[in-house]
Amino acid sequence: MPQQFPFVKIAFDHQTFASQVHGGVSRDAAAFIYPSLYEGFGIPPLEAMAAGTPVVAVDAGSVPEVCGDAVAYAPPGDVEALRIAIECVVGSPTLTASLVAAGHARLGLFSWARCAAETATIYRNLL
């Protein structure tokens, strides 16, 4: 369940976040914080970007490859750097707007149609 703090709403749990994206939780959040050290693809940050929520994440796993420069990063295991990144995003409307715009642009690289076409190409090449 998303937890609320006086200064920022943060969705911690991916399942809860994903189920609430269209219900307004992510749209109302000041930031989506994703300190995952391993992520198979990076769908939770993309979901946040789709909802217009800036993302703060750990520079680990597939997140940097998937999210590119559309995320404020902190080094893995550096809690202080993560805190500073969160404060920077939440405290700067300019940075927030920049990350939201970069997130929307980044989403253009991903679509189910493209995924299906690339998968079909791989299968055809294997035959």
C-alpha positions as CSV (number, residue, x, y, z in Angstrom):
1,M,0.0,0.0,0.0
2,P,1.4,3.4,-0.9
3,Q,2.6,5.3,2.2
4,Q,2.1,9.1,2.6
5,F,4.4,11.5,4.3
6,P,3.7,15.2,4.9
7,F,6.2,16.3,2.3
8,V,5.7,13.7,-0.5
9,K,3.6,10.8,-1.5
10,I,5.7,7.8,-2.4
11,A,4.5,4.5,-3.9
12,F,6.8,1.8,-2.6
13,D,5.2,-1.4,-3.8
14,H,5.3,-2.2,-7.5
15,Q,2.0,-4.2,-7.5
16,T,0.2,-1.5,-5.6
17,F,1.7,1.2,-7.8
18,A,0.9,-0.6,-11.0
19,S,-2.7,-1.1,-9.9
20,Q,-3.1,2.5,-8.9
21,V,-1.4,4.2,-11.9
22,H,-4.7,5.1,-13.5
23,G,-6.3,5.8,-10.2
24,G,-4.3,8.9,-9.5
25,V,-1.8,7.7,-6.9
26,S,1.2,8.2,-9.3
27,R,-0.2,11.3,-10.9
28,D,-0.4,12.9,-7.4
29,A,3.0,11.7,-6.3
30,A,5.9,14.1,-6.1
31,A,8.2,11.3,-7.2
32,F,8.4,7.6,-7.7
33,I,11.4,6.2,-5.7
34,Y,12.8,3.0,-7.1
35,P,15.8,1.8,-5.1
36,S,15.8,-1.7,-6.7
37,L,19.2,-3.3,-7.0
38,Y,17.9,-5.7,-9.6
39,E,15.1,-5.2,-12.1
40,G,14.5,-7.6,-15.0
41,F,13.4,-4.9,-17.3
42,G,12.4,-1.7,-15.6
43,I,8.6,-1.5,-16.1
44,P,7.8,0.2,-12.8
45,P,9.8,3.4,-13.6
46,L,8.3,3.4,-17.1
47,E,4.8,3.2,-15.6
48,A,5.7,6.2,-13.4
49,M,6.9,8.1,-16.4
50,A,3.7,7.3,-18.3
51,A,1.8,8.8,-15.4
52,G,3.9,11.9,-15.5
53,T,5.7,11.2,-12.3
54,P,9.4,12.0,-12.0
55,V,11.6,9.0,-11.1
56,V,14.4,8.7,-8.6
57,A,16.2,5.3,-8.9
58,V,19.4,3.5,-8.0
59,D,21.9,3.2,-10.9
60,A,21.8,-0.6,-11.0
61,G,20.3,-3.5,-13.0
62,S,18.5,-2.7,-16.2
63,V,17.1,0.7,-15.0
64,P,19.9,2.9,-16.5
65,E,19.6,1.1,-19.8
66,V,15.8,1.3,-19.9
67,C,15.4,4.8,-18.3
68,G,18.4,6.6,-19.7
69,D,18.6,10.2,-18.7
70,A,14.9,10.4,-17.7
71,V,15.7,9.5,-14.1
72,A,17.6,11.1,-11.2
73,Y,20.1,8.4,-10.1
74,A,21.9,7.5,-6.9
75,P,24.7,5.0,-6.6
76,P,23.6,1.5,-5.3
77,G,23.8,1.3,-1.5
78,D,24.4,5.1,-1.0
79,V,21.4,6.0,1.2
80,E,22.6,9.6,1.6
81,A,22.9,10.1,-2.2
82,L,19.4,8.7,-2.6
83,R,18.1,11.1,0.0
84,I,19.8,14.0,-1.8
85,A,18.4,12.9,-5.2
86,I,14.9,12.7,-3.7
87,E,15.2,16.1,-2.2
88,C,16.5,17.6,-5.4
89,V,13.6,16.3,-7.4
90,V,10.9,17.1,-4.9
91,G,12.4,20.5,-4.2
92,S,13.0,21.7,-7.8
93,P,10.0,22.3,-10.1
94,T,12.5,22.8,-12.9
95,L,14.1,19.4,-12.4
96,T,10.7,17.8,-12.0
97,A,9.5,19.2,-15.2
98,S,12.7,18.2,-17.0
99,L,12.4,14.6,-15.7
100,V,8.8,14.4,-16.7
101,A,9.5,15.6,-20.2
102,A,12.4,13.3,-20.6
103,G,10.3,10.4,-19.2
104,H,7.6,11.0,-21.9
105,A,10.3,11.2,-24.6
106,R,11.8,8.0,-23.3
107,L,8.5,6.1,-23.4
108,G,8.5,6.6,-27.2
109,L,11.3,4.0,-27.4
110,F,9.0,1.3,-26.0
111,S,5.7,-0.1,-27.3
112,W,4.1,-3.5,-27.4
113,A,3.9,-3.2,-31.2
114,R,7.6,-2.7,-31.5
115,C,8.2,-5.6,-29.0
116,A,6.0,-7.9,-31.0
117,A,7.7,-6.9,-34.3
118,E,11.2,-7.4,-32.9
119,T,10.2,-10.8,-31.4
120,A,8.7,-11.9,-34.7
121,T,11.9,-10.9,-36.5
122,I,14.0,-13.0,-34.1
123,Y,11.7,-16.0,-34.6
124,R,11.9,-15.6,-38.4
125,N,15.7,-15.4,-38.2
126,L,15.8,-18.6,-36.2
127,L,13.7,-20.6,-38.7
